[in-house]
Amino acid sequence: MYPTRTQALAVFVALNLPVGIAAQAVFVVSPAVDNASAPAAGSLAGLGFAARQQILIDEWRLAGLRNRKLLGIVFRRDLGDRGALRGGAVDLEVRLAAAVSGAAKTSEQFGVNRPAPTVVFANTVAVPDSPEVGATTQPWDPRNTIRIDFSTPYPYAGGTLCIELVGRPVKGKEPVRWNVDHELAEAGGAVREFGTSCSPFAAHGSSLNAETTGLTIGSSLRLVGFGRTGSSPLLLIGARAIPGGVDLTPMGAPGCSQLVDAMAAQPLLYYPPRVEKAAAFFNFRAQVPADGSLLAARVYFQSVDIETGLPKPWSNPAGLTTSNAVELHLASTHPVLGMAVVRATMPTASEPATGSVDVEAAPVMRVLY
């Protein structure tokens, strides 16, 4: 039996359409928030600043994509920021690979997470001007999304998928406030400051602060400390606090106390002040091992500012000041998101080897296949 003219025409059209159009379908990675504002927001590589980023997605979140060819990904603006967003352009490279381990055991080292990535996209991406969010806003309207169509389809064979993005905003066309919606799975954890800093650079008695994120096993916790430009900061790390602290007045540091029973002391370096007469600062980052024995663990930090390498006058006769102390109470439950993100800024042309890991938040996205 011969096909009719209409049937023959239909076959001809289907065979001559680009593969990405003929076979394309949409897979929703975040069904719980796919059509609603997500509880968090975060950056995407190249939106506002140059960055390297990995997104790891466990197989259970990609049910139905196994043994299919992935054709693209779509990210959505932060719907919680209801104002209009100014778009622009980003030079972006996208690499896909099978991850070495599950999302909950993501490494801070980019290269460890994926041994042999495939470059599926390397071009400039147009970021749209997005209007104000209103009652009739369609979350996946093209004006609210960044769509990346792969130049090379990627065969997904199962397992944890690693999506790596290396992005740089095009000079003069930098997007403004263009964050993307993020899922959030809060496992808990808490930060408590105690004691008082004796540093002249303390604000409200505090010269050491910790972020309230990254308190889950497998994530990167982060602290920032402040002190005198040119002095040497030392971070004390311990498993318990010293009740009442040790008064350092007898050694020439009046008003200063050691508040942490230190098991380790990590020398750090200060960055110069960002504004005149402000304090220098350090950033400290450490990944909590993905070890169940650390669930609900407590760890303590205190910084010491050593000024003795500077000309006098020092802050006190000892040339030493201490910060307040910080207690980090880690989450008591395992990560459950099934996704993880590694991020690092790129202040130079070279790609950073390590980044900060978050196993509790990841972009809301759709995959084209």
BAGU-53357 format. One record per residue: residue number from 1; residue in three letters; x, z, y of N, C-alpha, C in turn. Coordinates in steps of 0.2 Angstrom, whole numbers. Layout:
<vodrens>
n, res, n_u, n_w, n_v, ca_u, ca_w, ca_v, c_u, c_w, c_v
NUM, ALA, X, Z, Y, X, Z, Y, X, Z, Y .
...
</vodrens>
This chain:
<vodrens>
n, res, n_u, n_w, n_v, ca_u, ca_w, ca_v, c_u, c_w, c_v
1, MET, 4, 0, -6, 0, 0, 0, 4, 0, 6 .
2, TYR, 3, -5, 11, 7, -5, 17, 5, -1, 22 .
3, PRO, 9, 2, 26, 7, 6, 32, 3, 2, 37 .
4, THR, -2, 5, 41, -5, 2, 46, 0, 1, 52 .
5, ARG, -2, -3, 57, 2, -4, 63, 3, 2, 66 .
6, THR, -2, 6, 67, -2, 13, 70, 3, 17, 67 .
7, GLN, 3, 18, 60, 7, 22, 56, 14, 20, 57 .
8, ALA, 16, 13, 57, 22, 11, 57, 25, 12, 64 .
9, LEU, 21, 12, 69, 23, 13, 76, 25, 21, 77 .
10, ALA, 21, 25, 74, 22, 32, 74, 29, 34, 71 .
11, VAL, 30, 31, 65, 37, 32, 61, 42, 30, 66 .
12, PHE, 42, 24, 69, 47, 21, 73, 49, 26, 79 .
13, VAL, 43, 28, 82, 44, 33, 88, 48, 39, 86 .
14, ALA, 45, 42, 80, 48, 49, 77, 56, 48, 76 .
15, LEU, 57, 42, 73, 64, 41, 71, 69, 40, 77 .
16, ASN, 66, 38, 82, 70, 36, 88, 70, 41, 93 .
17, LEU, 66, 47, 92, 67, 52, 97, 73, 56, 96 .
18, PRO, 76, 59, 101, 82, 63, 101, 80, 69, 96 .
19, VAL, 85, 71, 92, 84, 77, 87, 81, 83, 90 .
20, GLY, 84, 85, 96, 82, 91, 99, 74, 91, 102 .
21, ILE, 71, 85, 102, 64, 84, 104, 60, 84, 98 .
22, ALA, 62, 80, 93, 58, 79, 87, 57, 85, 83 .
23, ALA, 62, 89, 83, 62, 95, 78, 62, 101, 81 .
24, GLN, 61, 101, 88, 62, 108, 92, 56, 112, 91 .
25, ALA, 57, 119, 89, 52, 124, 89, 55, 130, 93 .
26, VAL, 51, 135, 94, 53, 141, 98, 53, 147, 93 .
27, PHE, 58, 151, 93, 58, 157, 89, 59, 163, 94 .
28, VAL, 54, 168, 94, 54, 174, 98, 58, 179, 95 .
29, VAL, 64, 181, 99, 68, 186, 96, 66, 193, 98 .
30, SER, 62, 194, 103, 60, 200, 106, 52, 201, 106 .
31, PRO, 48, 200, 101, 41, 200, 101, 37, 205, 105 .
32, ALA, 40, 211, 104, 37, 217, 108, 36, 216, 115 .
33, VAL, 41, 213, 118, 41, 212, 125, 41, 204, 127 .
34, ASP, 40, 200, 123, 40, 193, 124, 36, 191, 130 .
35, ASN, 30, 194, 131, 26, 192, 136, 24, 198, 141 .
36, ALA, 29, 202, 142, 28, 208, 146, 35, 210, 149 .
37, SER, 35, 213, 154, 41, 216, 157, 44, 221, 153 .
38, ALA, 51, 219, 151, 55, 224, 147, 57, 230, 150 .
39, PRO, 59, 235, 147, 60, 242, 150, 67, 242, 153 .
40, ALA, 71, 237, 153, 78, 237, 156, 80, 230, 158 .
41, ALA, 85, 230, 162, 88, 224, 164, 95, 224, 164 .
42, GLY, 99, 218, 164, 106, 218, 164, 108, 211, 166 .
43, SER, 115, 211, 166, 118, 205, 169, 119, 200, 163 .
44, LEU, 120, 194, 164, 122, 189, 160, 128, 185, 162 .
45, ALA, 133, 183, 158, 139, 181, 160, 138, 175, 165 .
46, GLY, 141, 176, 171, 141, 171, 176, 136, 172, 181 .
47, LEU, 131, 176, 180, 126, 177, 185, 129, 183, 190 .
48, GLY, 132, 180, 196, 134, 185, 201, 142, 186, 200 .
49, PHE, 144, 186, 194, 152, 187, 194, 154, 184, 187 .
50, ALA, 160, 182, 187, 163, 180, 181, 164, 185, 175 .
51, ALA, 162, 183, 169, 161, 188, 164, 162, 185, 157 .
52, ARG, 164, 188, 152, 164, 187, 145, 159, 191, 142 .
53, GLN, 155, 189, 137, 149, 193, 134, 148, 190, 127 .
54, GLN, 146, 195, 123, 144, 193, 116, 137, 197, 115 .
55, ILE, 133, 193, 112, 126, 196, 110, 126, 195, 102 .
56, LEU, 126, 201, 99, 125, 201, 91, 118, 202, 89 .
57, ILE, 116, 199, 85, 109, 199, 82, 108, 199, 75 .
58, ASP, 106, 205, 72, 105, 206, 65, 100, 201, 62 .
59, GLU, 101, 199, 55, 97, 194, 52, 90, 196, 52 .
60, TRP, 88, 203, 51, 81, 204, 51, 77, 203, 57 .
61, ARG, 81, 202, 63, 78, 200, 69, 77, 192, 70 .
62, LEU, 80, 189, 65, 80, 181, 65, 77, 179, 59 .
63, ALA, 72, 182, 56, 68, 180, 50, 65, 173, 52 .
64, GLY, 66, 169, 47, 63, 162, 48, 68, 157, 50 .
65, LEU, 74, 159, 53, 79, 155, 55, 85, 153, 50 .
66, ARG, 85, 157, 45, 90, 156, 40, 90, 148, 38 .
67, ASN, 96, 145, 37, 97, 138, 35, 93, 133, 40 .
68, ARG, 92, 135, 46, 90, 131, 51, 95, 129, 56 .
69, LYS, 94, 124, 60, 99, 122, 65, 97, 125, 71 .
70, LEU, 101, 129, 75, 99, 131, 81, 101, 126, 87 .
71, LEU, 96, 125, 91, 97, 120, 96, 98, 122, 103 .
72, GLY, 96, 129, 104, 97, 131, 111, 95, 138, 112 .
73, ILE, 96, 141, 118, 93, 148, 119, 90, 148, 126 .
74, VAL, 85, 153, 127, 82, 154, 133, 82, 161, 135 .
75, PHE, 84, 163, 141, 84, 170, 144, 79, 170, 150 .
76, ARG, 76, 176, 151, 71, 177, 156, 73, 182, 161 .
77, ARG, 71, 180, 167, 73, 185, 173, 70, 192, 172 .
78, ASP, 73, 196, 176, 70, 203, 176, 64, 203, 179 .
79, LEU, 58, 204, 175, 52, 205, 178, 50, 211, 182 .
80, GLY, 54, 216, 181, 53, 222, 184, 56, 222, 192 .
81, ASP, 60, 218, 193, 62, 216, 200, 57, 211, 203 .
82, ARG, 52, 213, 206, 47, 208, 208, 48, 204, 214 .
83, GLY, 54, 204, 217, 55, 200, 223, 58, 193, 220 .
84, ALA, 58, 189, 225, 60, 182, 224, 68, 182, 223 .
85, LEU, 70, 178, 218, 77, 178, 216, 80, 171, 218 .
86, ARG, 86, 171, 221, 90, 165, 223, 94, 162, 218 .
87, GLY, 93, 156, 216, 96, 153, 210, 103, 151, 212 .
88, GLY, 106, 146, 208, 112, 143, 210, 115, 139, 204 .
89, ALA, 121, 140, 202, 124, 136, 197, 130, 141, 193 .
90, VAL, 130, 140, 187, 135, 144, 183, 139, 139, 178 .
91, ASP, 145, 139, 178, 149, 136, 173, 149, 140, 167 .
92, LEU, 147, 137, 162, 146, 141, 156, 148, 138, 149 .
93, GLU, 151, 142, 145, 153, 140, 138, 150, 145, 134 .
94, VAL, 146, 142, 128, 143, 146, 123, 146, 144, 117 .
95, ARG, 148, 150, 113, 151, 149, 106, 146, 153, 102 .
96, LEU, 145, 150, 96, 141, 154, 90, 146, 155, 84 .
97, ALA, 144, 160, 81, 148, 162, 75, 144, 167, 71 .
98, ALA, 146, 167, 64, 144, 172, 60, 148, 179, 61 .
99, ALA, 145, 184, 63, 148, 190, 65, 151, 194, 59 .
100, VAL, 157, 197, 60, 160, 200, 54, 156, 206, 51 .
101, SER, 152, 210, 56, 149, 216, 54, 142, 216, 57 .
102, GLY, 138, 221, 55, 131, 221, 59, 132, 224, 66 .
103, ALA, 126, 223, 70, 126, 224, 77, 128, 232, 78 .
104, ALA, 126, 236, 74, 128, 243, 75, 135, 245, 74 .
105, LYS, 139, 240, 71, 146, 241, 71, 150, 236, 75 .
106, THR, 147, 234, 80, 151, 230, 85, 157, 233, 87 .
107, SER, 162, 229, 88, 169, 231, 90, 169, 229, 98 .
108, GLU, 173, 233, 101, 175, 232, 108, 179, 226, 109 .
109, GLN, 183, 224, 104, 187, 218, 104, 183, 212, 102 .
110, PHE, 183, 207, 107, 179, 201, 106, 181, 197, 100 .
111, GLY, 187, 197, 99, 190, 193, 93, 188, 196, 86 .
112, VAL, 187, 202, 86, 186, 205, 80, 179, 204, 77 .
113, ASN, 174, 203, 82, 167, 202, 80, 166, 195, 77 .
114, ARG, 170, 190, 79, 169, 183, 76, 175, 180, 75 .
115, PRO, 177, 178, 69, 184, 175, 68, 184, 168, 70 .
116, ALA, 179, 164, 69, 180, 156, 71, 174, 154, 74 .
117, PRO, 173, 154, 80, 167, 152, 84, 166, 144, 84 .
118, THR, 160, 142, 85, 159, 135, 86, 157, 134, 94 .
119, VAL, 160, 130, 98, 158, 129, 104, 152, 124, 104 .
120, VAL, 146, 127, 106, 140, 123, 106, 137, 121, 113 .
121, PHE, 141, 123, 118, 139, 121, 125, 145, 122, 129 .
122, ALA, 146, 118, 134, 151, 119, 139, 150, 114, 145 .
123, ASN, 146, 117, 150, 144, 113, 155, 141, 118, 161 .
124, THR, 139, 115, 166, 136, 119, 172, 129, 120, 171 .
125, VAL, 126, 126, 171, 119, 127, 170, 116, 129, 177 .
126, ALA, 110, 126, 178, 107, 127, 185, 102, 133, 184 .
127, VAL, 103, 138, 188, 99, 144, 188, 94, 143, 194 .
128, PRO, 87, 143, 192, 82, 141, 197, 81, 147, 202 .
129, ASP, 78, 145, 208, 75, 149, 212, 69, 152, 209 .
130, SER, 68, 159, 209, 62, 161, 205, 58, 165, 210 .
131, PRO, 52, 163, 211, 47, 166, 216, 46, 173, 214 .
132, GLU, 42, 177, 219, 40, 184, 218, 36, 184, 211 .
133, VAL, 36, 190, 208, 32, 191, 202, 26, 194, 204 .
134, GLY, 20, 191, 202, 14, 193, 203, 9, 193, 197 .
135, ALA, 3, 195, 198, -2, 196, 193, -2, 189, 188 .
136, THR, -1, 183, 191, -2, 177, 187, 4, 174, 185 .
137, THR, 10, 178, 186, 16, 175, 184, 17, 174, 176 .
138, GLN, 19, 168, 174, 20, 167, 167, 27, 168, 166 .
139, PRO, 29, 173, 161, 35, 176, 160, 40, 170, 158 .
140, TRP, 38, 165, 154, 43, 160, 152, 42, 153, 156 .
141, ASP, 39, 154, 162, 39, 148, 167, 46, 146, 168 .
142, PRO, 47, 139, 168, 54, 137, 169, 58, 140, 175 .
143, ARG, 54, 142, 180, 56, 145, 186, 59, 152, 185 .
144, ASN, 57, 155, 180, 59, 162, 178, 64, 162, 172 .
145, THR, 67, 156, 170, 71, 156, 164, 77, 152, 165 .
146, ILE, 82, 154, 161, 88, 150, 161, 88, 147, 153 .
147, ARG, 88, 141, 153, 88, 137, 147, 94, 134, 145 .
148, ILE, 97, 135, 139, 103, 132, 138, 102, 127, 131 .
149, ASP, 102, 121, 132, 101, 116, 126, 108, 115, 124 .
150, PHE, 109, 116, 117, 116, 115, 114, 118, 108, 114 .
151, SER, 124, 106, 115, 126, 99, 114, 128, 98, 107 .
152, THR, 129, 103, 103, 131, 103, 96, 126, 108, 92 .
153, PRO, 121, 106, 88, 117, 110, 84, 121, 115, 80 .
154, TYR, 119, 121, 79, 123, 126, 75, 119, 128, 69 .
155, PRO, 122, 127, 63, 118, 128, 57, 119, 136, 55 .
156, TYR, 113, 139, 56, 113, 147, 55, 112, 148, 47 .
157, ALA, 117, 151, 44, 116, 152, 37, 114, 159, 35 .
158, GLY, 112, 163, 40, 110, 170, 39, 115, 175, 41 .
159, GLY, 114, 181, 40, 119, 186, 42, 118, 188, 50 .
160, THR, 122, 192, 52, 122, 194, 60, 125, 188, 64 .
161, LEU, 121, 186, 69, 123, 180, 73, 127, 183, 79 .
162, CYS, 133, 180, 81, 136, 182, 87, 136, 176, 92 .
163, ILE, 133, 177, 97, 132, 172, 103, 137, 175, 108 .
164, GLU, 142, 170, 110, 147, 172, 115, 146, 168, 121 .
165, LEU, 146, 171, 127, 145, 167, 133, 151, 169, 138 .
166, VAL, 154, 164, 140, 159, 164, 145, 157, 161, 151 .
167, GLY, 155, 164, 157, 152, 161, 163, 156, 163, 169 .
168, ARG, 156, 158, 174, 158, 159, 180, 154, 156, 185 .
169, PRO, 152, 159, 190, 147, 156, 196, 151, 151, 199 .
170, VAL, 147, 146, 201, 150, 140, 205, 151, 142, 212 .
171, LYS, 157, 142, 214, 158, 144, 221, 154, 141, 226 .
172, GLY, 151, 145, 230, 146, 143, 235, 139, 142, 232 .
173, LYS, 138, 143, 226, 131, 142, 223, 130, 148, 218 .
174, GLU, 133, 154, 220, 132, 160, 216, 125, 163, 216 .
175, PRO, 122, 163, 210, 115, 166, 210, 115, 173, 213 .
176, VAL, 109, 175, 216, 109, 182, 219, 103, 186, 215 .
177, ARG, 105, 192, 213, 101, 197, 210, 97, 194, 204 .
178, TRP, 101, 189, 200, 98, 186, 195, 99, 190, 188 .
179, ASN, 97, 196, 187, 97, 199, 181, 92, 197, 176 .
180, VAL, 93, 198, 170, 89, 196, 165, 86, 202, 161 .
181, ASP, 79, 201, 159, 76, 207, 155, 80, 209, 149 .
182, HIS, 80, 215, 148, 83, 218, 142, 78, 223, 138 .
183, GLU, 78, 222, 131, 75, 227, 127, 79, 233, 127 .
184, LEU, 76, 239, 125, 79, 245, 126, 77, 249, 120 .
185, ALA, 82, 252, 116, 80, 257, 111, 84, 263, 112 .
186, GLU, 81, 268, 115, 84, 274, 117, 84, 279, 111 .
187, ALA, 91, 280, 109, 92, 285, 103, 92, 292, 106 .
188, GLY, 93, 293, 112, 94, 299, 115, 101, 301, 118 .
189, GLY, 103, 307, 118, 109, 309, 121, 108, 311, 128 .
190, ALA, 113, 315, 130, 112, 318, 137, 119, 320, 140 .
191, VAL, 119, 320, 147, 125, 322, 150, 124, 328, 154 .
192, ARG, 129, 333, 154, 128, 339, 158, 135, 340, 161 .
193, GLU, 134, 341, 168, 140, 343, 172, 140, 351, 173 .
194, PHE, 146, 354, 173, 146, 361, 174, 153, 363, 177 .
195, GLY, 153, 368, 181, 159, 370, 184, 159, 366, 191 .
196, THR, 164, 368, 195, 165, 365, 202, 172, 362, 203 .
197, SER, 172, 356, 205, 178, 353, 207, 182, 357, 213 .
198, CYS, 188, 357, 213, 192, 360, 219, 195, 354, 222 .
199, SER, 194, 348, 221, 197, 343, 224, 194, 342, 231 .
200, PRO, 198, 340, 236, 195, 338, 243, 191, 332, 243 .
201, PHE, 191, 328, 237, 188, 322, 237, 181, 323, 233 .
202, ALA, 179, 329, 231, 173, 330, 228, 167, 329, 232 .
203, ALA, 162, 327, 229, 155, 326, 232, 150, 331, 229 .
204, HIS, 148, 336, 233, 143, 341, 230, 146, 344, 224 .
205, GLY, 153, 346, 225, 156, 350, 219, 158, 346, 213 .
206, SER, 157, 339, 214, 159, 335, 208, 164, 329, 210 .
207, SER, 169, 329, 205, 173, 323, 206, 174, 319, 199 .
208, LEU, 170, 321, 194, 170, 318, 188, 163, 316, 186 .
209, ASN, 161, 310, 185, 154, 309, 183, 154, 304, 176 .
210, ALA, 149, 305, 172, 148, 301, 166, 142, 297, 167 .
211, GLU, 142, 291, 164, 136, 287, 164, 131, 290, 158 .
212, THR, 125, 289, 159, 120, 292, 155, 119, 287, 149 .
213, THR, 122, 281, 149, 121, 276, 143, 127, 277, 139 .
214, GLY, 127, 274, 133, 133, 274, 129, 134, 280, 125 .
215, LEU, 129, 284, 124, 129, 290, 121, 127, 290, 113 .
216, THR, 127, 284, 111, 125, 282, 104, 131, 281, 100 .
217, ILE, 132, 283, 94, 137, 281, 90, 138, 273, 90 .
218, GLY, 144, 270, 91, 145, 263, 91, 145, 260, 98 .
219, SER, 142, 264, 103, 143, 262, 110, 149, 264, 113 .
220, SER, 150, 262, 119, 156, 264, 124, 153, 269, 129 .
221, LEU, 156, 274, 129, 154, 279, 134, 159, 278, 140 .
222, ARG, 157, 280, 146, 161, 278, 152, 160, 284, 157 .
223, LEU, 166, 285, 160, 167, 290, 165, 171, 287, 171 .
224, VAL, 169, 290, 177, 173, 289, 183, 175, 295, 186 .
225, GLY, 182, 295, 189, 184, 301, 192, 187, 299, 199 .
226, PHE, 188, 304, 203, 190, 303, 210, 196, 308, 212 .
227, GLY, 201, 305, 216, 206, 309, 218, 210, 306, 223 .
228, ARG, 216, 309, 225, 220, 307, 230, 224, 300, 228 .
229, THR, 224, 296, 233, 228, 289, 232, 235, 291, 231 .
230, GLY, 238, 288, 225, 245, 289, 224, 246, 294, 219 .
231, SER, 242, 299, 218, 243, 304, 213, 241, 302, 206 .
232, SER, 243, 306, 201, 242, 304, 194, 236, 308, 191 .
233, PRO, 231, 305, 189, 226, 308, 185, 227, 309, 178 .
234, LEU, 224, 315, 175, 225, 316, 168, 218, 318, 166 .
235, LEU, 216, 315, 160, 209, 317, 158, 210, 321, 152 .
236, LEU, 207, 327, 152, 207, 332, 146, 201, 331, 142 .
237, ILE, 202, 330, 136, 196, 329, 131, 196, 334, 126 .
238, GLY, 191, 337, 125, 190, 343, 120, 183, 343, 116 .
239, ALA, 183, 347, 111, 177, 348, 107, 173, 354, 109 .
240, ARG, 176, 358, 114, 172, 364, 116, 174, 365, 123 .
241, ALA, 170, 369, 127, 171, 371, 134, 174, 378, 133 .
242, ILE, 178, 380, 139, 181, 387, 139, 176, 391, 143 .
243, PRO, 172, 396, 140, 167, 400, 143, 170, 404, 149 .
244, GLY, 167, 402, 155, 170, 405, 161, 176, 402, 164 .
245, GLY, 179, 398, 160, 185, 394, 163, 191, 398, 164 .
246, VAL, 197, 395, 165, 203, 399, 166, 205, 398, 173 .
247, ASP, 205, 403, 177, 207, 403, 184, 214, 401, 185 .
248, LEU, 215, 396, 189, 222, 393, 190, 225, 396, 197 .
249, THR, 221, 401, 200, 224, 403, 206, 231, 406, 206 .
250, PRO, 233, 410, 200, 239, 413, 200, 245, 407, 200 .
251, MET, 243, 401, 198, 249, 396, 198, 249, 392, 204 .
252, GLY, 245, 394, 209, 245, 391, 216, 240, 386, 217 .
253, ALA, 234, 386, 213, 229, 382, 213, 222, 386, 214 .
254, PRO, 221, 389, 220, 216, 393, 221, 209, 389, 221 .
255, GLY, 204, 392, 218, 198, 389, 217, 197, 384, 212 .
256, CYS, 203, 383, 208, 203, 378, 203, 203, 381, 196 .
257, SER, 200, 378, 191, 199, 381, 184, 200, 376, 179 .
258, GLN, 202, 378, 173, 202, 374, 167, 196, 376, 163 .
259, LEU, 192, 371, 162, 185, 372, 159, 184, 369, 152 .
260, VAL, 189, 365, 150, 189, 362, 144, 195, 364, 139 .
261, ASP, 193, 366, 133, 198, 367, 128, 201, 361, 125 .
262, ALA, 206, 358, 128, 208, 351, 127, 212, 350, 120 .
263, MET, 210, 345, 117, 213, 343, 111, 218, 337, 112 .
264, ALA, 216, 334, 118, 220, 328, 120, 220, 327, 127 .
265, ALA, 226, 325, 130, 226, 323, 137, 228, 316, 138 .
266, GLN, 224, 312, 142, 225, 305, 142, 227, 304, 150 .
267, PRO, 233, 301, 151, 236, 299, 157, 232, 293, 159 .
268, LEU, 230, 293, 166, 226, 287, 168, 229, 284, 175 .
269, LEU, 227, 279, 178, 229, 277, 184, 223, 276, 189 .
270, TYR, 224, 277, 195, 219, 277, 200, 219, 269, 203 .
271, TYR, 213, 267, 204, 212, 261, 208, 212, 263, 215 .
272, PRO, 214, 259, 220, 214, 261, 227, 207, 262, 230 .
273, PRO, 206, 265, 235, 199, 266, 238, 196, 260, 240 .
274, ARG, 190, 259, 239, 186, 253, 241, 185, 253, 249 .
275, VAL, 185, 259, 252, 184, 259, 259, 189, 264, 262 .
276, GLU, 190, 263, 268, 195, 268, 271, 194, 275, 271 .
277, LYS, 199, 279, 270, 198, 286, 269, 194, 289, 263 .
278, ALA, 192, 284, 259, 188, 287, 253, 193, 289, 248 .
279, ALA, 191, 291, 242, 195, 293, 237, 197, 287, 232 .
280, ALA, 203, 288, 229, 205, 283, 224, 200, 285, 218 .
281, PHE, 200, 280, 213, 196, 282, 207, 199, 279, 201 .
282, PHE, 197, 282, 195, 199, 279, 189, 192, 278, 185 .
283, ASN, 193, 273, 180, 187, 272, 176, 190, 273, 169 .
284, PHE, 186, 277, 165, 188, 278, 158, 183, 276, 153 .
285, ARG, 185, 272, 148, 180, 269, 143, 183, 271, 136 .
286, ALA, 178, 273, 132, 180, 274, 125, 174, 273, 120 .
287, GLN, 175, 269, 115, 170, 268, 110, 169, 273, 106 .
288, VAL, 163, 276, 105, 161, 281, 100, 161, 278, 93 .
289, PRO, 165, 280, 88, 165, 277, 82, 158, 277, 79 .
290, ALA, 157, 271, 75, 150, 271, 72, 150, 275, 65 .
291, ASP, 151, 281, 66, 152, 286, 61, 146, 291, 61 .
292, GLY, 142, 291, 56, 136, 296, 55, 138, 303, 56 .
293, SER, 144, 305, 55, 146, 312, 56, 146, 314, 63 .
294, LEU, 146, 309, 68, 146, 311, 75, 139, 311, 78 .
295, LEU, 134, 310, 74, 127, 311, 77, 126, 318, 79 .
296, ALA, 124, 318, 85, 123, 325, 89, 129, 329, 91 .
297, ALA, 135, 325, 90, 141, 329, 92, 141, 330, 100 .
298, ARG, 145, 335, 102, 147, 336, 109, 154, 335, 110 .
299, VAL, 156, 332, 116, 162, 331, 118, 163, 333, 125 .
300, TYR, 169, 335, 127, 169, 338, 134, 175, 335, 137 .
301, PHE, 174, 334, 144, 180, 330, 148, 181, 334, 154 .
302, GLN, 187, 334, 157, 189, 337, 164, 195, 333, 166 .
303, SER, 195, 331, 172, 201, 328, 175, 205, 332, 179 .
304, VAL, 211, 331, 179, 216, 335, 183, 220, 330, 187 .
305, ASP, 220, 331, 194, 224, 327, 199, 231, 330, 200 .
306, ILE, 236, 327, 198, 243, 329, 199, 246, 326, 205 .
307, GLU, 247, 330, 211, 250, 327, 217, 257, 328, 218 .
308, THR, 261, 331, 213, 268, 333, 214, 272, 327, 215 .
309, GLY, 270, 321, 213, 274, 315, 215, 274, 312, 222 .
310, LEU, 269, 315, 226, 268, 313, 233, 272, 318, 237 .
311, PRO, 273, 315, 243, 276, 320, 248, 271, 325, 250 .
312, LYS, 274, 331, 252, 269, 336, 255, 267, 334, 262 .
313, PRO, 261, 337, 264, 257, 343, 261, 253, 340, 255 .
314, TRP, 253, 345, 250, 248, 344, 244, 242, 347, 246 .
315, SER, 237, 347, 241, 230, 350, 242, 231, 358, 241 .
316, ASN, 236, 360, 238, 237, 367, 237, 245, 368, 235 .
317, PRO, 247, 374, 235, 255, 375, 233, 257, 372, 226 .
318, ALA, 252, 372, 221, 254, 369, 215, 254, 361, 215 .
319, GLY, 251, 358, 220, 250, 351, 219, 246, 349, 214 .
320, LEU, 240, 352, 212, 236, 351, 207, 229, 353, 208 .
321, THR, 224, 348, 207, 217, 350, 208, 214, 348, 201 .
322, THR, 208, 352, 200, 204, 350, 194, 197, 348, 196 .
323, SER, 194, 344, 192, 187, 342, 193, 182, 347, 190 .
324, ASN, 176, 346, 191, 171, 349, 187, 172, 346, 180 .
325, ALA, 168, 349, 175, 168, 347, 168, 162, 343, 166 .
326, VAL, 162, 339, 161, 156, 335, 159, 156, 336, 151 .
327, GLU, 150, 338, 149, 148, 338, 142, 144, 332, 140 .
328, LEU, 146, 328, 135, 142, 323, 133, 139, 325, 126 .
329, HIS, 132, 325, 126, 129, 326, 119, 127, 320, 116 .
330, LEU, 130, 318, 111, 128, 311, 108, 121, 311, 105 .
331, ALA, 118, 305, 104, 112, 304, 101, 112, 307, 94 .
332, SER, 106, 310, 92, 106, 312, 85, 103, 307, 80 .
333, THR, 102, 301, 82, 99, 296, 77, 103, 290, 77 .
334, HIS, 103, 286, 72, 107, 280, 71, 104, 275, 76 .
335, PRO, 108, 270, 78, 105, 264, 82, 100, 260, 78 .
336, VAL, 95, 258, 81, 89, 254, 77, 88, 248, 80 .
337, LEU, 91, 246, 86, 89, 240, 89, 90, 233, 85 .
338, GLY, 96, 233, 81, 97, 227, 77, 101, 222, 82 .
339, MET, 103, 224, 88, 106, 220, 92, 112, 224, 96 .
340, ALA, 117, 221, 99, 122, 224, 103, 125, 219, 108 .
341, VAL, 127, 222, 113, 130, 218, 118, 137, 220, 120 .
342, VAL, 142, 216, 120, 149, 217, 123, 150, 213, 129 .
343, ARG, 152, 217, 135, 153, 214, 141, 160, 216, 144 .
344, ALA, 162, 211, 148, 168, 212, 152, 169, 207, 158 .
345, THR, 170, 210, 163, 171, 205, 169, 178, 201, 168 .
346, MET, 178, 196, 172, 185, 192, 172, 187, 191, 179 .
347, PRO, 191, 196, 181, 194, 195, 188, 199, 190, 188 .
348, THR, 202, 187, 183, 207, 182, 183, 204, 176, 178 .
349, ALA, 208, 171, 178, 206, 165, 174, 206, 166, 166 .
350, SER, 210, 171, 164, 211, 173, 157, 205, 177, 155 .
351, GLU, 203, 176, 149, 197, 180, 146, 200, 186, 143 .
352, PRO, 196, 192, 145, 198, 198, 143, 197, 199, 135 .
353, ALA, 201, 203, 132, 201, 204, 125, 196, 209, 123 .
354, THR, 194, 214, 127, 190, 219, 125, 184, 220, 131 .
355, GLY, 179, 223, 129, 174, 224, 133, 170, 231, 132 .
356, SER, 165, 232, 135, 161, 238, 134, 155, 237, 129 .
357, VAL, 154, 241, 124, 149, 239, 119, 142, 244, 121 .
358, ASP, 137, 240, 120, 130, 244, 120, 126, 242, 114 .
359, VAL, 124, 247, 110, 120, 245, 104, 113, 247, 105 .
360, GLU, 111, 249, 111, 104, 251, 113, 101, 246, 117 .
361, ALA, 104, 241, 120, 101, 237, 125, 103, 229, 123 .
362, ALA, 99, 225, 124, 101, 218, 123, 96, 213, 127 .
363, PRO, 98, 207, 129, 93, 203, 132, 87, 201, 129 .
364, VAL, 82, 200, 132, 76, 197, 129, 77, 189, 129 .
365, MET, 76, 186, 123, 78, 179, 123, 73, 176, 118 .
366, ARG, 74, 169, 118, 71, 165, 113, 76, 160, 111 .
367, VAL, 75, 158, 104, 80, 153, 101, 76, 147, 100 .
368, LEU, 79, 141, 102, 76, 135, 100, 79, 132, 94 .
369, TYR, 75, 129, 89, 78, 127, 83, 74, 121, 81 .
</vodrens>
